[in-house]
């Protein structure tokens, strides 16, 4: 997506600024038509799940993570120029821990990364 607001929302997501990133993605989602709309909604739901988690609302975090992952299931590994497999992997690990009522503090927050990029270790 070439809209500069998209890059800003991605940066906010990766910085853990969940409320601001939600606002950015929501604005784009309202304007979006076509196949990317549900992908944006899934990313939005994962961001809001993190906001719930940050505020101690484990049930809300669990529900929204599940809904976000459900929306992203319809897509292959790449959508919107993002590596959805990487996002889904991080979100799924968090969802599993929440469902099993395990501590999640040590788990990294889901991250968005450009398709084709490699994780630096």
VMD Tcl script that draws the C-alpha trace (Angstrom):
set ca {
  {0.00 0.00 0.00}
  {1.57 3.26 -1.09}
  {-0.37 5.58 1.23}
  {2.14 7.17 3.68}
  {-0.40 6.72 6.48}
  {0.02 2.97 6.09}
  {3.76 3.17 6.78}
  {3.07 5.36 9.78}
  {0.51 2.90 11.15}
  {2.95 0.01 10.66}
  {5.67 1.93 12.52}
  {3.25 2.67 15.37}
  {2.23 -1.00 15.51}
  {5.84 -2.12 15.77}
  {6.56 0.51 18.41}
  {3.68 -0.81 20.54}
  {1.71 2.43 20.27}
  {-1.48 0.44 19.99}
  {-4.03 3.21 20.31}
  {-2.43 5.48 17.69}
  {-1.78 2.58 15.33}
  {-5.42 1.52 15.67}
  {-6.52 5.01 14.65}
  {-4.25 4.96 11.61}
  {-5.30 1.52 10.41}
  {-8.97 2.24 11.08}
  {-8.88 5.36 8.93}
  {-7.36 3.36 6.07}
  {-9.80 0.50 6.61}
  {-12.80 2.82 6.26}
  {-11.42 4.05 2.93}
  {-10.31 0.67 1.60}
  {-12.23 -1.46 -0.87}
  {-11.39 -4.85 -2.28}
  {-9.32 -7.77 -1.01}
  {-7.11 -5.76 1.34}
  {-10.02 -4.58 3.47}
  {-10.28 -7.75 5.58}
  {-6.49 -7.89 5.98}
  {-6.51 -4.36 7.39}
  {-9.36 -5.34 9.72}
  {-7.40 -8.37 10.94}
  {-4.33 -6.23 11.65}
  {-6.56 -3.70 13.42}
  {-8.04 -6.40 15.62}
  {-4.59 -7.68 16.58}
  {-3.55 -4.12 17.48}
  {-6.65 -3.65 19.65}
  {-5.98 -7.02 21.29}
  {-2.61 -5.66 22.38}
  {-4.27 -2.58 23.81}
  {-6.61 -4.85 25.81}
  {-3.63 -6.90 26.97}
  {-1.79 -3.75 28.02}
  {-4.83 -2.73 30.08}
  {-5.18 -6.14 31.73}
  {-8.29 -7.22 29.81}
  {-7.21 -10.80 29.04}
  {-10.63 -11.86 27.75}
  {-10.82 -8.94 25.32}
  {-7.26 -9.63 24.16}
  {-8.06 -13.30 23.58}
  {-11.25 -12.61 21.63}
  {-9.70 -9.96 19.38}
  {-6.55 -11.98 18.71}
  {-8.73 -14.88 17.63}
  {-10.89 -12.67 15.41}
  {-7.86 -10.97 13.86}
  {-6.18 -14.28 13.12}
  {-9.43 -15.60 11.67}
  {-9.63 -12.68 9.25}
  {-6.01 -13.17 8.17}
  {-6.48 -16.89 7.45}
  {-7.96 -16.06 4.06}
  {-4.63 -14.66 2.86}
  {-1.41 -16.25 1.71}
  {1.96 -15.39 3.18}
  {1.96 -11.82 1.81}
  {-0.70 -9.11 1.72}
  {-0.34 -5.32 1.69}
  {3.40 -5.85 1.21}
  {3.59 -7.42 4.68}
  {4.82 -10.82 5.81}
  {1.54 -12.14 7.18}
  {3.08 -15.47 8.18}
  {5.37 -13.61 10.59}
  {2.46 -11.64 12.05}
  {0.26 -14.71 12.37}
  {3.03 -16.70 14.04}
  {3.57 -14.09 16.75}
  {-0.15 -13.54 17.27}
  {-0.84 -17.29 17.43}
  {1.85 -17.85 20.08}
  {0.28 -15.13 22.18}
  {-3.26 -16.44 21.63}
  {-2.24 -19.97 22.61}
  {-0.65 -18.72 25.83}
  {-3.76 -16.68 26.67}
  {-6.07 -19.62 25.96}
  {-3.95 -21.87 28.17}
  {-3.88 -19.16 30.86}
  {-0.08 -19.05 30.78}
  {1.87 -15.85 31.50}
  {2.35 -13.72 28.40}
  {4.70 -11.05 29.71}
  {7.79 -12.78 28.31}
  {6.27 -13.23 24.85}
  {7.08 -10.59 22.24}
  {4.24 -8.53 20.84}
  {3.23 -9.41 17.28}
  {5.22 -7.44 14.70}
  {4.64 -6.31 11.14}
  {7.53 -6.65 8.75}
  {7.84 -6.12 5.03}
  {7.44 -9.19 2.87}
  {10.76 -10.69 1.90}
  {12.67 -9.27 4.86}
  {14.62 -11.55 7.12}
  {14.66 -11.50 10.87}
  {17.93 -10.13 12.22}
  {19.34 -12.16 15.09}
}
mol new
graphics top color blue
foreach p $ca { graphics top sphere $p radius 0.5 }
foreach p [lrange $ca 0 end-1] q [lrange $ca 1 end] { graphics top cylinder $p $q radius 0.2 }
display resetview
